[in-house]
Amino acid sequence: MPQVFPMESNNEETFRWLIDDTSPLGMVLNEATLHEFDFVISPERKTKVMFGEYVVTKNAAGEPLFGVVEGLVGLNKMLSVYESQGITTRELDVILNSTDVRDISELVVAHVRVLGKIIPRFDDDNRARRIDIRPNKYPIVPLTKVYFPSKSLLKLLFEEPEENDNPTRIKIGYLLNFYDYSKEKGEIEVYLDLNRLLSRHFAIFAVTGAGKTNTVLVIASNIVKQFGGTVIVFDYHGEYARLADYTDVLDFKINVLKEPSIRPGDLTLGEIQQLLEINPRYVNMMDALSRAHEIMSSTKSIKVHEKELSVENFGSAFIKALEEALNAVKIEANTSTPKNRKLYDGAEAVLRNIRLRRDILSRILYDEGKNDVIRSLEPGALNILDLSSFSEDEAITFVSYVARTTLRERIKAVRMGPTTVKEVFRYPILMIIEEAHVFLNPDKAAESAYWLSRIAREGRKFGVSLGIVSQRPKKLEEDVVSQCNTFIILRLIEEQDRRRVKNSSEMITDDIAESLTSLDVGEALIVGYAVPAGIPVTVKVYDFTKLYHEKVEYGGRDIDFIEQWRSLRNDNNGSISSEDLPL
């Protein structure tokens, strides 16, 4: 945690506190502007400056500036002379074979983007309490010295003051440039402003295996443990569901719902169509389904296996009522007119879909003995909805249903009072959507895309926050991404994905976008509204298992082909029977 440091009010004393030591890294070169500059690094420190390092210098008014290194170029003066003045190759060989001459000739030039003017905020005892970064208004003079920032400055920027009795930030990881991999420890922690993270939504982007799931768990567990918040994770691949086995060692509230189900009476016509995998372009089927939906709206209950069941509440009753309504549509349409014939054929096709998907419908629709998802959600908990047993269309229907219900209940709670809704909806909710590109596709997932887009636009007014997680940012709708004001970006390889990320934030330059390919597992660039002072920061995200318990397992695991084949051989004493071979 940062300490509070005494500070004199005059500029020179302030500046000395802001820098790491009085030995400069180098000096500013020509053509510095308000927003960027190049500096040549002192020969003895050229191996100390890395991409993403923060630096401090002054503008023409003597005000301290904060910047980040976004490019490094190695130069050799002798090669430049060789190219411009015609030194012979033999002469160049003699010169460059001299180590002393070669070392003197080699230069490293760093390109720096100016993030802004450093403004320390003092208390009544003239001690710095926080650091603000504001736009720079003066040019930078060539030959101005450049320094590393002090750790005291970085701590005030990125950590939460330890004197704060009402914390407003969550820990996300360590500042990468101060992280020691050999000790698995960093010197400076990075916090995110939680209200800013949630009120303007956030996105996590990364290739498979870069650490998305770990990052989600670090954020979600902090919210639940530290603030008692309610989080819902849509677990498309079952990567979080395994945490149900570790509730005894996790010291925060966790609620894993495996094969959650939906009360059928709560489904919209569009969600029923998605669940039945009816292409909206199949007009005859859509018309027949719409008419059947009208007919069955008057049916309150129906007998199933000698038991009278509510159509709205029980899947078996709903399916039977829908089939009877479709048969009624066929009777209505049993005339020779072309229009009626199309309606008849449409009803027959929908009935065929139901017969083919009866087992699937029975799995996702609520019946006795199942987990009703809405009634099973718990306030102040990490709610993990395991969708791994669902098909894509089932998962889309499920996400649409929960998103719609959550937004509507939160609107009701805000407008009519919290006592008008279930306990879980009385307080703000964070919804995290894994594989968000699946559910935000307006062509293939119209229902879920609509409700998630509405939450992106309106959710903050009603206490519904959205976290979208994807390995394919290029496939996400631009209007949804544009509603996210904080981006946590782990390793990204594909150029189109990096281009989409770059276009989503003005803080991401071409150089930064290119650097995303070189991030290691668990390393992330964070930009946006939730970052203290709004400056880009590269972190080593905490390891979730080390925060809680090293035996905790989660996430998708690749099949170990060799180990399983060895196990097969050992089980068969070295021989493999025909029954063991795949068909």
Sequence and secondary structure as in RCSB ss.txt:
>XXXX:A:sequence
MPQVFPMESNNEETFRWLIDDTSPLGMVLNEATLHEFDFVISPERKTKVMFGEYVVTKNAAGEPLFGVVEGLVGL
NKMLSVYESQGITTRELDVILNSTDVRDISELVVAHVRVLGKIIPRFDDDNRARRIDIRPNKYPIVPLTKVYFPS
KSLLKLLFEEPEENDNPTRIKIGYLLNFYDYSKEKGEIEVYLDLNRLLSRHFAIFAVTGAGKTNTVLVIASNIVK
QFGGTVIVFDYHGEYARLADYTDVLDFKINVLKEPSIRPGDLTLGEIQQLLEINPRYVNMMDALSRAHEIMSSTK
SIKVHEKELSVENFGSAFIKALEEALNAVKIEANTSTPKNRKLYDGAEAVLRNIRLRRDILSRILYDEGKNDVIR
SLEPGALNILDLSSFSEDEAITFVSYVARTTLRERIKAVRMGPTTVKEVFRYPILMIIEEAHVFLNPDKAAESAY
WLSRIAREGRKFGVSLGIVSQRPKKLEEDVVSQCNTFIILRLIEEQDRRRVKNSSEMITDDIAESLTSLDVGEAL
IVGYAVPAGIPVTVKVYDFTKLYHEKVEYGGRDIDFIEQWRSLRNDNNGSISSEDLPL
>XXXX:A:secstr
     B  SSHHHHHHHHBS SS SEEE SS  SSEEEEEE GGGTTT  TT EEEEE TTS EEEEEEEEEEEE
EHHHHHHHHH   HHHHHHHHTSHHHHHHHEEEEEEEEEEEEEEEEE TTSBEEEEEEE   S   TT EEB B 
HHHHHHHHS  TT SS  EEEEEEEGGGEETTTTEESSEEEEEHHHHHHT EEEE  TTSSHHHHHHHHHHHHHH
HH  EEEEEETTSSSGGGGGGTTT  S EEEEES BB GGG  HHHHHHHTT  TT HHHHHHHHHHHHHHTT  
EEEETTEEEETTT HHHHHHHHHHHHHHHHHHT SSSHHHHHHHHHHHHHHHHHHHTHHHHHHHB  TTS BHHH
H  TTSEEEEE TTS HHHHHHHHHHHHHHHHHHHHHHHHH GGGS GGGSS EEEEETTHHHHT TTT HHHHH
HHHHHHHHGGGGTEEEEEEES GGGS HHHHTT  EEEE     HHHHHHHHHH TT  HHHHHHGGG  TTEEE
EEETTSGGG  EEEEE  HHHHH TT   S     HHHHHHHHHHHTTT   GGGS  
